[in-house]
Amino acid sequence: MFETISKSSLRGIFVSMLCVLLFSSLFVSMAAVSVEGQSTIHVDTEQKLRDAVRDAAVGVPVDITLDKDIGLTVSTLSIPANKDITLRSNGNAQFDLIGVTGVNAITVETRGVLTLAGITVTHVGGTTGAGVVVNSNGKLTMTGGGISGNAGRGVTNSGNFTLNSGAISNNGDYGVYTTGASSNFTMTGGEISNNRYGAYLASANSFFNMTGGRITGSTVNAVFINAGTFTMTGGEISGNTGRGVYNAGTFLMSGGKISNNPVNGLNGVVHGAGVYNSGTFTMTGGEIFGNTIPGNNDGGGLWNSGTFTMTGGEIANNAARNGGGICLNNGYVNLYVGKVSGNTASNDGGGVWVTIANLGRLSVRNGVTFSNNRAYAAYNRDVSHDSAYNAYIEPNVVWTGPFTQGYNNFDISYVYGTSITTFPVTVHGSFAETSGAGNHPVRSVVTLNAGTRNGYTFSRWTVNEGGVSLSSATNVAPTFTMPANNVVVTAGWNPVTYYITYALNSGTASGNPTSYNADGSYTINNPVRTGYNFIGWTVRYANTTELTGQISYTIPRGSYGAVTLTANWGPANEYPIAYVLNGGTNAANNPTSYTVAELPRSISYPTRNGYNFQGWTVKYSDGRADITNPTAYYAIPMSTTGLVTLTASWYPVTYSITYDYNFIGSAPSNPSSYNAENSVTINP
């Protein structure tokens, strides 16, 4: 009895445990889905989020998906050491994780790992608190979403932060603040926008590597290197109303762009719209261009009081009061290879500004090209500075024309020799990249250039103002000697006439032009073709431009090159044939419809018992004359369209009647024939 009860109890216990295991497995499968070893957990409350982080296994990646916005009410969301958490939004939504007022929204602890993949870390507007804090040896990766609307810093990084995509925007002070020994910020993509400072590097052993992405909309500095090393191999720093880069540490630039930063003033006097360098700046590639600084401020491209060495890249089209390209305030500027071009100073030093006392701090080697730089006035070099020039400026540097030496104030600031008075040349109608327009010294040789203009041939130059004599008015690139007054010239052009070819594909068109030129626009009439619908032109210009399906087409003003217009037609229209057989039977091979492509189309005879076919009468619907006299042999003629109605005409067949009376005597009077249209009476 005891043995029997024990087996029964054991069986019950086993069944109960099995049920528990099954329900536990079902619960776990509903709560978490394993994908390549990474758990996915859906949360919709703060408590569930904190529980999911707390319960995450050490060393196992856990994917936590927000199903709605979640506001934190207690403290920062901590990512503990040795846990690997990914926060994302469900589906295509981008849900918010809203921090507690006055508290960082997320803290990545030492050795903690966090990936942001589609949520926005933020605070309620008007409240304080930073976005994400990464402690030493912590790791943050951002692959989407945003960190925005935090009154403090977007990211405070003392560990390792990688921005691959997403946006860090509209935070109170700093987009990314990197500080601490061996801290590292890498930016391969995404955007840092509309913060006072975009990226801030605070410590000597901190690093910022930028290979892609964009930093824009910063109002103080897009990148501020207080200490540490900033390496830029790609990406763009542009559109900031504060300067592009402030460097007091080490800046290595081999690629990317620092461009179009229109500095509008930082608490008064500022210098260096593109780069402000008081540390060590080495440029081996990339571009610093289009940066401007207002008022009495200097260094459009670069303001330097540290050490700047250029072995590649270009500083171009920047503008400032002094030093449109580079302002050497102090320190050293070493130009070995690269371009300094198109920079403008409203006062002195279009390319480089340097004081007379610091001429020995500027070195320029033969691998450098200066071009199209401008300043208020030009000067010759005084002989008293020949020794300094020969010591620091190599002999084969290319200078802005027409200068043959660099101390000319357009390229390198210099106002100590005899003045070369300049006057402006204005050029109208030129299509050349360098037309000859700009300020030119008196007695210098000015070269004009009309360039090339699609659809036109150059005709001649007209001197509108200045009274200069051109070397050849009909030459595209003539020269003249600059007078002591303004000069205005205009390039004239004649339009080229191009032929128009039509491929109408059996259609016809009237009133269309056979040629055109770039001065006008030309409307093309659509063609017509009997029995077909026009479905558009294919337009091909000699310059390989091709347009298809142009139902209504006009050759636009400014077009050029011979043009061919090919008409395209839809399938031939199908028209009905109606038969009025008047008791007859139609021939089996007679069609019930036709297209113009099938014409002429023969019509076979119908048949009718007791009758001979006399012919067809024909009624057309396309306006041609009807056939009213029966025609035996008929074919629908070429170019016919629309309904064709054929009416059969008949005449009866006459049949003979033969009598066999089988008697002798006189025969009664009976008819000898009949047809289908009458009846006859036979007498016995």
C-alpha positions in Angstrom: 0.0 0.0 0.0 2.8 2.4 1.0 4.7 1.7 -2.3 1.6 2.3 -4.4 0.9 5.7 -2.8 4.5 6.7 -3.2 4.5 6.0 -7.0 1.2 7.9 -7.4 2.5 10.9 -5.5 5.7 10.9 -7.5 3.7 10.8 -10.7 1.6 13.8 -9.6 4.7 15.8 -8.6 6.3 15.1 -12.0 3.1 16.2 -13.8 2.9 19.4 -11.7 6.6 20.2 -12.4 6.1 19.7 -16.1 3.2 22.1 -16.2 5.2 24.7 -14.3 8.0 24.3 -16.8 5.7 24.6 -19.8 4.0 27.8 -18.4 7.4 29.2 -17.5 8.7 28.6 -21.0 5.6 30.2 -22.5 5.9 33.2 -20.3 9.6 33.7 -21.2 8.9 33.3 -24.9 6.2 36.0 -24.7 8.5 38.4 -22.7 11.7 37.9 -24.7 12.6 36.8 -28.2 16.1 35.5 -28.9 17.7 36.8 -32.0 21.3 35.7 -32.6 21.9 35.5 -28.9 20.4 38.9 -28.1 17.3 39.1 -26.0 14.5 41.6 -27.0 12.2 42.9 -24.3 9.3 45.3 -24.8 8.6 47.9 -22.1 5.9 50.6 -21.7 6.5 51.9 -18.2 9.4 53.2 -16.2 9.3 50.3 -13.8 9.4 47.7 -16.6 12.4 49.6 -18.2 14.3 49.6 -14.9 13.5 46.0 -14.3 14.6 45.0 -17.7 18.0 46.7 -17.2 18.4 45.3 -13.7 17.6 41.7 -14.8 19.8 41.8 -17.9 22.4 39.0 -17.7 26.0 40.1 -17.4 27.8 40.0 -20.7 24.7 39.1 -22.7 23.4 41.8 -25.2 19.8 42.8 -24.3 17.6 44.7 -26.7 15.0 46.8 -24.9 12.2 48.2 -27.1 10.1 51.2 -26.0 6.5 50.8 -27.0 5.7 54.4 -25.9 7.2 57.5 -24.4 8.6 56.8 -21.0 9.2 59.5 -18.4 11.6 58.9 -15.6 10.4 60.0 -12.1 13.0 58.7 -9.6 16.6 59.1 -10.8 18.9 58.5 -13.7 18.6 55.3 -15.7 21.8 53.5 -14.9 23.5 51.1 -17.2 25.5 48.9 -14.8 29.0 47.6 -15.3 29.3 44.6 -17.6 25.8 44.9 -19.0 25.2 45.4 -22.7 21.9 47.3 -23.3 20.3 48.5 -26.6 17.4 51.0 -26.4 15.2 51.3 -29.4 11.7 52.3 -30.4 9.0 49.9 -31.6 8.4 49.9 -35.3 8.9 53.1 -37.2 8.1 55.4 -34.2 10.8 57.4 -32.3 9.7 57.4 -28.7 11.1 59.7 -26.0 13.0 58.7 -22.8 12.3 61.8 -20.6 14.8 62.5 -17.8 14.0 63.6 -14.3 14.3 67.4 -13.8 17.8 68.3 -12.7 19.1 64.8 -13.2 21.0 63.1 -16.1 18.6 61.0 -18.1 21.0 58.1 -18.6 24.3 57.2 -16.9 26.5 54.5 -18.5 28.6 53.2 -15.6 32.2 52.0 -15.8 32.4 49.0 -18.2 28.7 49.4 -19.0 27.7 49.3 -22.7 24.7 51.2 -24.2 23.5 51.5 -27.8 20.9 54.1 -28.7 19.1 52.9 -31.8 16.0 55.0 -32.4 14.9 56.7 -29.2 15.2 60.3 -28.2 16.8 61.1 -24.9 15.4 64.4 -23.6 13.9 66.5 -20.8 10.7 68.4 -20.5 11.1 71.9 -21.9 12.2 74.5 -19.4 13.7 71.9 -17.0 17.3 71.2 -16.3 19.2 68.0 -16.7 21.7 66.5 -19.1 21.1 63.7 -21.7 23.6 60.9 -21.3 26.7 60.6 -19.1 29.3 58.0 -20.0 31.7 57.2 -17.1 35.3 56.2 -17.5 35.6 52.9 -19.5 31.9 53.0 -20.3 30.8 52.7 -23.9 28.0 54.5 -25.8 27.1 53.9 -29.4 24.5 55.9 -31.3 23.0 54.4 -34.5 19.8 56.5 -34.7 17.4 58.6 -32.8 18.4 61.7 -31.0 19.7 63.3 -27.8 18.0 66.7 -27.8 16.2 69.3 -25.7 18.4 68.8 -22.6 19.2 72.0 -20.8 22.6 70.8 -19.9 25.0 68.8 -22.1 23.7 66.3 -24.7 26.5 63.8 -23.9 29.1 64.0 -21.2 31.7 61.4 -22.3 34.5 60.2 -20.0 34.6 56.8 -21.8 34.1 55.9 -25.4 31.3 57.4 -27.5 30.7 56.6 -31.2 28.1 58.5 -33.3 27.2 56.6 -36.4 23.9 58.2 -37.2 21.2 60.2 -35.4 21.1 63.8 -34.1 22.4 65.5 -31.1 20.6 68.8 -31.2 19.2 71.8 -29.3 20.9 71.0 -26.0 21.7 74.0 -23.7 25.5 74.1 -23.7 27.3 71.2 -25.3 26.4 68.6 -27.9 29.2 66.3 -26.8 31.5 67.1 -23.9 34.5 64.7 -23.8 36.7 64.7 -20.7 39.0 62.5 -18.8 42.1 60.4 -19.5 41.8 58.1 -22.5 38.2 59.3 -23.3 37.4 59.0 -26.9 34.7 60.4 -29.2 34.4 59.0 -32.8 32.0 60.6 -35.3 31.4 58.6 -38.5 28.0 60.0 -39.4 24.9 61.7 -38.0 24.6 65.4 -37.0 25.4 67.6 -34.1 23.3 70.7 -34.5 22.0 73.9 -32.8 24.0 73.7 -29.6 26.2 76.5 -28.2 29.2 74.2 -28.5 29.0 71.2 -30.9 31.8 69.1 -29.6 34.1 70.0 -26.6 37.4 68.2 -25.9 38.4 69.1 -22.3 41.4 66.9 -21.3 44.9 66.4 -22.5 44.4 62.7 -23.1 41.0 63.1 -24.7 40.5 62.3 -28.4 37.9 63.3 -31.0 38.1 61.5 -34.4 35.8 62.8 -37.1 35.4 60.8 -40.3 31.9 61.8 -41.4 28.7 63.5 -40.4 28.1 67.2 -39.9 28.4 69.7 -37.1 26.2 72.8 -37.7 24.2 75.5 -36.1 26.6 76.1 -33.2 26.4 79.6 -31.8 29.9 79.7 -30.0 32.2 77.0 -31.4 31.3 74.0 -33.4 34.4 72.2 -32.1 36.4 73.4 -29.0 39.7 71.7 -28.3 40.6 72.9 -24.8 43.2 70.1 -24.7 43.6 66.7 -26.3 43.7 65.8 -30.0 41.1 66.4 -32.7 41.7 64.3 -35.9 39.5 65.2 -38.9 39.6 63.0 -42.0 36.1 63.6 -43.3 32.8 65.1 -42.5 31.7 68.7 -42.5 31.8 71.6 -40.0 29.5 74.2 -41.6 26.7 76.6 -41.1 27.7 77.7 -37.6 27.2 81.3 -36.5 30.0 80.7 -34.1 33.5 79.7 -35.4 34.2 76.3 -36.9 37.1 75.1 -34.7 38.8 76.5 -31.6 42.0 74.7 -31.0 44.2 75.0 -27.9 45.4 71.4 -28.2 46.3 69.4 -31.2 44.4 69.5 -34.5 45.2 67.1 -37.4 43.2 67.7 -40.6 43.7 65.4 -43.6 40.2 65.6 -45.1 36.7 67.0 -44.6 35.4 70.6 -44.9 35.3 73.6 -42.5 33.0 75.8 -44.6 30.5 78.6 -44.8 30.6 79.5 -41.1 29.2 83.1 -41.1 30.4 84.2 -37.7 28.1 86.9 -36.4 30.1 87.9 -33.3 30.8 86.2 -30.0 30.3 88.8 -27.2 32.1 91.5 -29.2 35.6 90.9 -30.7 36.3 87.5 -32.2 38.9 86.2 -34.6 39.1 83.1 -36.7 35.8 82.2 -38.4 37.0 78.9 -39.8 39.7 77.9 -37.2 41.1 79.7 -34.2 44.5 78.1 -33.4 46.5 78.7 -30.3 47.8 75.1 -30.2 49.3 72.9 -32.9 47.4 72.6 -36.2 48.7 70.4 -39.0 46.8 70.4 -42.3 47.6 67.7 -44.9 44.3 67.8 -46.8 40.7 69.0 -46.7 39.2 72.4 -47.3 38.7 75.6 -45.2 36.5 77.7 -47.4 33.7 80.3 -47.4 34.1 81.4 -43.8 33.4 85.0 -43.0 33.9 87.2 -39.9 32.3 90.7 -39.5 33.5 94.1 -38.5 37.0 94.7 -37.0 37.8 91.0 -36.8 40.5 89.1 -38.4 41.3 85.6 -39.8 38.4 84.5 -42.1 39.9 81.1 -42.7 42.4 80.8 -39.8 43.5 82.9 -36.9 46.8 81.6 -35.6 48.8 82.3 -32.4 50.2 78.7 -32.1 51.9 76.6 -34.8 50.2 76.0 -38.1 51.8 73.7 -40.7 50.2 73.2 -44.2 51.4 70.3 -46.4 48.1 69.9 -48.4 44.6 71.0 -48.8 43.1 74.4 -49.6 42.2 77.6 -47.8 39.8 79.5 -50.1 37.1 82.1 -50.5 37.2 83.3 -46.9 36.9 86.9 -45.8 37.8 89.2 -42.9 39.1 92.6 -42.1 42.8 91.5 -42.1 43.9 88.1 -43.2 41.1 86.9 -45.4 42.7 83.4 -45.5 45.1 83.4 -42.6 45.9 85.8 -39.8 49.3 85.2 -38.2 48.8 87.0 -34.9 51.6 85.2 -33.2 53.3 81.8 -33.3 54.4 80.3 -36.6 52.8 79.6 -40.0 54.6 77.1 -42.2 53.1 76.8 -45.7 54.8 73.9 -47.6 52.2 72.5 -50.0 48.7 73.6 -50.8 46.5 76.4 -52.1 45.6 79.8 -50.7 43.1 81.2 -53.1 40.1 83.6 -53.5 40.4 85.1 -50.0 39.5 88.7 -49.4 40.6 91.2 -46.8 38.8 94.5 -46.5 42.0 96.0 -45.2 45.3 94.1 -45.6 46.6 90.5 -46.3 44.1 88.9 -48.6 45.9 85.6 -48.4 48.0 85.9 -45.2 48.2 88.8 -42.7 51.4 89.2 -40.6 53.0 92.1 -38.9 56.3 93.5 -40.2 57.9 92.4 -36.9 56.7 88.8 -37.5 57.8 88.3 -41.1 60.3 85.7 -39.9 57.4 83.6 -38.4 55.9 83.0 -41.9 57.6 80.5 -44.2 56.4 79.7 -47.7 57.8 77.0 -49.9 57.7 76.3 -53.6 54.8 73.8 -53.3 52.3 76.6 -52.4 50.0 78.4 -54.9 48.4 81.8 -54.2 45.7 82.9 -56.6 42.9 85.5 -56.8 43.4 86.9 -53.3 42.3 90.5 -52.8 43.0 93.3 -50.3 42.4 97.0 -50.0 45.5 98.0 -51.9 48.7 96.6 -53.4 52.3 97.4 -52.8 55.7 96.7 -54.1 58.4 95.2 -51.8 60.8 97.7 -50.3 64.5 96.7 -50.6 64.9 96.9 -46.9 62.9 93.7 -46.6 64.6 91.7 -49.3 66.7 89.8 -46.9 63.8 88.7 -44.8 61.8 87.8 -48.0 64.7 85.7 -49.4 65.2 83.9 -46.1 61.6 82.8 -45.6 59.9 82.8 -49.0 61.2 80.4 -51.6 61.6 81.7 -55.2 59.2 79.5 -57.2 56.0 80.1 -55.3 53.0 81.0 -57.5 51.4 84.3 -56.6 48.2 86.1 -57.5 48.5 87.7 -60.9 50.0 90.0 -61.9 52.4 89.9 -58.9 55.7 88.1 -59.2 56.6 88.3 -55.4 54.6 87.7 -52.3 54.9 90.9 -50.2 52.2 92.5 -52.3 49.4 92.8 -49.7 47.0 90.8 -51.8 48.8 87.5 -50.9 50.9 88.5 -47.9 50.1 91.7 -46.0 52.6 94.4 -46.7 52.2 98.2 -46.8 55.8 99.4 -46.6 56.8 99.7 -50.3 55.5 102.0 -52.9 51.8 101.8 -53.4 50.3 100.0 -56.4 47.0 101.8 -56.8 44.2 99.5 -57.9 40.9 100.2 -59.7 38.1 97.8 -60.4 37.3 96.0 -63.6 33.7 95.0 -64.2 33.0 92.3 -66.8 29.5 91.6 -68.1 28.5 88.7 -70.3 31.5 86.4 -69.4 31.0 82.7 -68.8 34.6 82.0 -67.7 35.5 81.0 -64.2 38.1 83.8 -64.2 36.8 86.7 -66.3 39.3 89.3 -65.4 36.9 91.1 -63.1 38.3 92.6 -59.8 40.7 95.2 -58.6 43.8 95.6 -60.6 46.9 97.7 -60.0 47.5 100.7 -62.3 49.8 99.8 -65.3 49.3 96.0 -64.7 48.3 93.9 -67.7 44.7 92.7 -67.3 43.6 89.6 -69.2 39.9 89.3 -70.0 38.2 86.0 -70.7 34.7 85.5 -72.2 34.8 81.7 -71.7 32.4 79.6 -73.7 28.7 79.7 -73.8 26.5 76.8 -75.0 24.5 77.7 -78.0 26.5 80.8 -78.9 29.6 81.9 -80.6 31.6 84.8 -79.2 31.4 88.0 -81.3 33.4 90.8 -79.8 34.1 92.9 -76.7 32.6 96.3 -76.0 34.3 98.8 -73.8 31.5 100.5 -71.9 33.6 102.6 -69.5 37.3 103.3 -69.0 38.5 104.0 -72.5 41.0 101.1 -72.7 42.4 99.7 -75.9 42.0 95.9 -76.2 44.7 93.8 -77.9 41.8 92.4 -80.0 38.2 93.1 -79.5 37.3 89.9 -81.3 39.6 87.7 -79.3 37.9 85.7 -76.5 40.8 86.5 -74.1 42.3 89.9 -75.0 44.5 92.0 -72.8 44.8 95.7 -71.9 46.9 97.9 -69.6 45.1 99.0 -66.5 44.5 102.7 -66.3 44.0 104.9 -63.2 40.2 104.6 -63.5 37.4 102.1 -63.4 36.9 99.8 -66.4 33.6 98.2 -67.6 33.5 95.8 -70.5 30.9 93.5 -72.0 31.3 90.3 -74.0 29.0 89.9 -76.9 27.5 86.7 -78.3 25.8 85.5 -81.4 23.3 82.6 -81.2 24.1 79.5 -83.3 21.3 78.2 -85.6 20.5 74.5 -85.1 18.5 72.3 -87.4 15.4 70.5 -86.3 14.7 67.0 -87.8 11.3 65.4 -87.6 10.8 61.6 -87.8 7.0 61.4 -88.2 6.7 57.7 -88.8 4.0 58.1 -91.5 2.4 61.0 -89.8 2.1 64.6 -91.0 2.7 67.9 -89.2 2.3 71.5 -90.4 3.6 74.8 -89.2 6.6 73.5 -87.4 10.0 75.3 -87.4 12.9 73.7 -89.2 15.6 75.4 -87.1 16.0 77.3 -83.8 18.5 79.2 -81.7 19.1 79.7 -77.9 17.6 83.2 -77.9 14.0 82.0 -78.3 11.6 79.3 -77.4 9.8 77.3 -80.1 6.4 75.5 -79.7 6.1 72.3 -81.7 2.7 71.3 -83.2 1.7 67.7 -82.7 1.5 65.5 -85.8 -1.5 63.5 -87.1 -1.8 60.1 -88.7 -4.9 58.6 -90.1 -6.2 55.8 -88.0 -3.6 56.3 -85.2 -3.4 58.2 -81.9 -0.3 60.3 -81.2 1.3 59.3 -77.8 4.1 61.8 -77.7 7.5 63.0 -79.0 10.9 61.5 -78.3 13.2 64.5 -78.3 16.9 64.0 -78.6 19.5 66.8 -78.7 23.0 66.5 -80.1 24.4 66.9 -76.6 22.8 63.5 -75.7 19.9 65.0 -73.8 16.8 62.8 -74.4 13.2 63.4 -73.4 10.4 60.8 -74.0 6.6 61.0 -73.9 6.4 64.7 -74.6 2.7 65.1 -75.6 3.1 68.9 -75.9 6.7 70.2 -76.4 8.4 73.5 -76.6 12.1 73.9 -77.3 13.0 76.1 -74.3 15.1 79.3 -74.4 18.8 78.5 -73.9 18.6 75.1 -75.6 21.5 74.2 -78.0 22.5 71.5 -80.4 20.7 69.9 -83.4 17.5 68.2 -82.3 15.5 65.3 -83.6 11.8 64.9 -82.8 10.4 61.4 -83.3 6.7 60.9 -83.4 5.3 57.9 -81.4 2.0 56.4 -82.2 -0.3 54.0 -80.3 -1.8 50.9 -81.9 -3.9 51.4 -85.1 -7.6 52.3 -84.3 -10.1 49.5 -84.9 -13.3 50.5 -86.8 -16.5 48.5 -87.1 -18.1 47.0 -90.2 -21.9 46.7 -90.3 -23.7 44.3 -92.7 -27.4 44.7 -93.8 -27.9 41.3 -95.5 -31.6 41.6 -96.3 -32.2 37.9 -95.7 -28.9 36.7 -96.9 -26.1 34.9 -95.2 -22.7 36.6 -94.8 -19.5 35.0 -96.1 -17.6 33.3 -93.3 -14.4 35.2 -94.1 -15.9 38.7 -94.0 -14.5 40.8 -91.2 -16.5 42.6 -88.6 -13.9 45.3 -88.1 -10.8 46.8 -89.8 -7.8 49.1 -89.2 -6.1 51.4 -91.7 -3.1 49.1 -91.7 -5.3 46.4 -93.3 -6.6 48.5 -96.2 -7.6 48.0 -98.9 -9.8 45.2 -97.5 -11.8 43.0 -99.9 -15.3 41.9 -99.0 -16.7 38.6 -100.1 -20.1 37.9 -101.5 -23.0 36.9 -99.2 -25.5 34.2 -100.3 -29.3 33.9 -100.3 -31.4 30.9 -101.4 -33.4 31.8 -104.5 -31.5 35.0 -105.2 -28.5 36.2 -107.1 -26.2 38.7 -105.3 -26.4 42.0 -107.2 -23.8 44.0 -105.1 -23.2 46.1 -102.1 -24.3 49.7 -101.4 -21.9 51.3 -99.0 -22.4 54.1 -96.4 -19.3 55.7 -94.9 -19.0 57.7 -91.7 -15.8 59.5 -92.4 -17.3 62.0 -94.9 -16.4 60.3 -98.1 -19.1 59.7 -100.8 -21.4 56.7 -100.3 -21.8 54.0 -103.0 -25.5 54.0 -103.9 -25.4 51.8 -107.0 -24.8 48.1 -106.0 -21.2 47.1 -106.5 -20.5 43.4 -106.8 -16.7 43.6 -106.3 -15.9 45.8 -103.3 -12.9 46.5 -101.1 -12.8 49.1 -98.3 -10.4 51.7 -99.8 -7.2 53.1 -98.4 -7.4 55.8 -95.7 -11.0 54.9 -94.7 -11.8 55.5 -91.1 -15.0 55.1 -89.0 -18.0 52.9 -89.4 -18.6 51.2 -92.8 -22.1 50.0 -93.5 -22.6 47.4 -96.3 -26.1 46.7 -97.6 -26.6 43.6 -99.8 -28.8 43.9 -102.9 -30.5 40.8 -104.5 -32.5 39.8 -107.5 -34.5 36.6 -107.7 -33.4 33.5 -109.7 -36.0 32.4 -112.4 -36.7 28.6 -112.5 -38.3 26.7 -115.4 -41.4 24.5 -114.9 -41.6 21.2 -117.0 -45.0 19.3 -117.3 -45.6 15.6 -118.0 -49.4 15.1 -118.5 -49.4 11.4 -119.5 -52.5 11.6 -121.7 -53.5 12.5 -125.2 -55.4 15.6 -125.7 -54.9 19.3 -125.3 -52.8 20.5 -122.3 -54.2 23.1 -119.9 -52.7 26.6 -119.8 -50.0 26.7 -117.1 -46.9 28.9 -116.4 -43.5 27.9 -117.7 -41.4 29.5 -114.9 -41.3 31.0 -111.4 -39.1 32.7 -108.8 -38.9 33.2 -105.1 -40.8 36.4 -105.1 -44.1 35.1 -106.7 -46.4 32.1 -106.5 -48.0 30.3 -109.5 -51.1 28.2 -109.9 -50.9 24.9 -111.8 -54.1 23.8 -113.7 -54.8 20.1 -114.0 
